């Protein structure tokens, strides 16, 4: 399967609809660190783990009509993309369960959870580092929700366990 086809599969596994490039990135990152991904490499970016390869492949997937992308204007003046496929995955694999949970969680909570998981490999206290890097987003309530979300994800049996940071 080609990398752009993998992007389409990711969207299918997430239920056929992913709102936002950032959400697409965070879902792919969580799949990677649990051994369920497609081999994307991630580095730290303002919004947390980011893969330029994934971004490029998502554009190629759209150009070849493997995924649909609708760009929309937000209430705050920016824009965002909605990725969709004609079909959603019907399997109940660990990959699809994780992806669908990540689609349903609040976008900022997902960003905080993925960021803390990413920082756990280089920082003794990834939550403190996440709060330091994202003070306006990392409210006490959102951090608790991010930890709870990761705890729920840890219930899914994956080839590689999520970092033990909850």
C-alpha positions in Angstrom: 0.0 0.0 0.0 1.4 3.4 -0.9 1.8 6.1 1.7 -1.1 8.3 0.3 -3.3 5.1 0.4 -2.2 4.8 4.1 -3.6 8.3 4.7 -6.9 7.2 3.2 -6.9 4.1 5.4 -6.2 6.2 8.5 -9.3 8.3 7.7 -11.3 5.2 7.1 -10.2 3.7 10.4 -11.2 6.9 12.1 -14.7 6.5 10.9 -14.4 8.1 7.5 -14.2 11.7 8.7 -11.3 13.6 10.4 -11.7 17.3 11.2 -8.5 19.2 11.1 -4.9 18.6 9.9 -3.8 18.7 13.5 -6.1 16.0 14.5 -5.0 13.9 11.6 -1.4 14.4 12.7 -2.1 13.4 16.3 -4.1 10.3 15.3 -1.2 9.2 13.1 1.3 9.9 15.9 -0.7 7.8 18.4 -0.9 5.0 15.9 2.9 5.1 15.4 3.9 5.0 19.0 1.6 2.0 19.6 3.0 0.1 16.7 -0.1 0.5 14.6 1.1 3.2 12.2 2.5 3.4 8.8 6.1 4.3 9.5 5.8 8.1 9.7 8.6 10.0 11.6 7.5 12.8 13.9 9.3 15.8 15.3 8.1 18.5 17.8 6.1 21.3 16.3 4.1 24.1 17.8 1.0 21.9 18.0 3.0 18.8 19.2 4.2 15.8 17.2 4.2 16.6 13.5 5.2 14.7 10.4 6.0 16.6 7.2 5.8 13.3 5.4 2.2 12.8 6.6 1.3 16.3 5.6 2.7 15.7 2.1 1.0 12.3 1.7 -2.3 13.8 2.8 -2.0 16.4 0.0 -1.1 13.6 -2.5 -4.0 11.5 -1.3 -6.4 14.4 -1.9 -4.9 15.2 -5.3 -5.4 11.6 -6.4 -8.9 11.5 -4.9 -8.1 8.9 -2.3 -9.5 11.2 0.3 -11.8 14.2 0.1 -10.7 17.5 1.6 -12.9 20.4 2.3 -11.3 23.6 3.5 -13.6 25.6 5.8 -13.3 29.0 7.5 -13.4 29.0 11.3 -15.2 31.4 13.6 -12.0 33.0 14.7 -10.8 33.9 11.2 -8.5 31.0 10.4 -9.3 27.9 8.3 -9.3 24.1 8.8 -9.6 21.1 6.6 -12.0 18.2 6.9 -10.7 14.9 5.5 -13.2 12.2 4.5 -13.5 9.0 2.6 -16.5 7.4 0.9 -16.3 4.4 3.2 -15.5 4.0 6.9 -13.7 0.9 8.2 -16.1 -1.7 9.5 -13.5 -3.7 11.4 -13.1 -3.5 15.2 -9.3 -3.6 15.1 -7.1 -1.9 17.8 -6.1 0.6 15.1 -9.7 1.6 14.3 -10.7 1.7 18.0 -7.8 4.0 18.8 -8.4 6.2 15.7 -12.1 6.5 16.5 -11.5 7.4 20.1 -9.0 10.1 18.9 -11.7 11.5 16.5 -14.2 11.8 19.4 -12.0 13.5 22.0 -11.8 17.3 22.3 -9.1 18.6 19.9 -7.1 20.4 22.6 -7.2 17.4 24.9 -5.9 15.2 22.0 -3.1 17.7 21.3 -2.1 17.8 25.0 -2.2 14.0 25.3 -0.1 13.5 22.1 2.4 16.2 23.2 2.9 14.7 26.6 3.4 11.2 25.1 5.9 12.7 22.6 7.8 14.6 25.3 7.9 11.5 27.6 10.9 10.1 25.7 13.0 13.2 26.5 11.6 14.7 29.7 11.2 13.2 33.2 8.0 15.1 33.7 6.3 15.4 30.3 3.1 16.9 31.8 5.1 19.8 33.3 6.9 20.3 30.0 3.6 20.2 28.2 2.2 22.9 30.5 5.3 25.0 30.1 5.1 24.8 26.3 1.3 25.3 26.1 0.3 27.4 29.1 -2.9 28.8 27.5 -4.1 25.3 26.5 -2.8 23.2 29.4 -5.4 24.1 32.0 -5.7 21.8 35.0 -9.0 20.5 33.7 -7.7 19.8 30.2 -4.6 18.0 31.5 -6.8 15.8 33.6 -8.9 15.0 30.6 -5.8 14.3 28.5 -4.5 11.9 31.2 -7.9 10.2 31.3 -8.0 9.9 27.5 -4.5 8.3 27.5 -5.7 5.9 30.3 -8.6 4.9 28.1 -6.3 4.4 25.1 -4.1 2.2 27.3 -7.0 -0.3 27.6 -6.6 -1.1 23.9 -4.2 -4.0 23.4 -1.5 -2.7 21.0 1.8 -4.1 19.8 3.6 -1.3 21.8 2.2 0.1 25.0 1.6 3.8 25.3 4.1 5.5 27.6 3.2 5.1 31.3 2.6 8.8 32.1 -1.0 8.7 33.5 
